[in-house]
């Protein structure tokens, strides 16, 4: 018996290891189920099968820890004991067997879990329990309590759209291990064969289903690619130090040059003398706002927040490279990108902002790259 239990334990741990990395983590309250069953059983040896069938009713409550391995507690009551040497017992319920069962889903173990249960599955059940014989005082029963062991195979059909229900058929054999005070042993003469039919309901899980879900897995190659990308970004970030310093210097020069630019093109007409005149600079061919440019946008946002009756025109420009149509679209997209930043990041009402795309120009600033800008004007 010790060897048999050891083999079961090894099988359980192997099954758990197979699936430990394939499904998303579940909570303690997940993957529970309840089932009711009924069936017939008969003494394995020295009896006529058809004339000695005994009906039974059962209840099973269990939990799956992985798509392969689970455990359950089962109670089974027997309504007759035909074929037994100890009759009549004089009670309606003749016997009870309480078992602690392990379950192994061989379909998922061998074929792998596919994200939801298959239509049909094969599940092994095995475990030990406690059997008790009920009788009146006149019955001769030498052993009212006995150690038991049950071994069976469930042929399972999963039904329903969410696979929350199961129907199963279970051929099994239950051993009385220590009858008559004998040593604990699996003796075929002290066993009964049964056939159960049961219905299972699997309770809902925290993942929104009644079953396990596949975890998002990342293989070693993907991890290596991500690490390379991270290292490249780190190097790029270090290189940005000089670029940021150069950008800040350019912004200071722009602010100085804006003092001599046309007022309607670069300033808000109502702006006070101590308010900065911001310009948003873009890279060549791009309409995405760089992080460093939000400093300029925030100046406009603060001004509009302080002057709620002011409306602003957001004007986009491009430098002279590229075709006329391309530069026109690029200038419009730049203006829209700045408007979007004002609305979404600084909660400025979109009704207070108007966008204009003015295409390519070389008239705003003497440096060609400085004409890739968005400027602001009061309406």
Secondary structure as UniProt FT lines:
FT   HELIX           2..19
FT   TURN            20..22
FT   TURN            28..29
FT   STRAND          32..43
FT   HELIX           50..52
FT   STRAND          54..64
FT   STRAND          69..78
FT   TURN            82..83
FT   STRAND          95..105
FT   HELIX           106..111
FT   STRAND          120..133
FT   TURN            137..138
FT   STRAND          145..159
FT   TURN            161..162
FT   STRAND          165..176
FT   HELIX           179..181
FT   HELIX           188..190
FT   STRAND          191..202
FT   TURN            206..207
FT   HELIX           220..258
FT   TURN            259..260
FT   HELIX           263..266
FT   TURN            269..270
FT   TURN            273..274
FT   STRAND          280..281
FT   TURN            284..285
FT   HELIX           291..293
FT   HELIX           294..306
FT   TURN            308..309
FT   STRAND          312..318
FT   HELIX           324..346
FT   HELIX           350..352
FT   STRAND          353..360
FT   HELIX           368..371
FT   STRAND          373..378
//
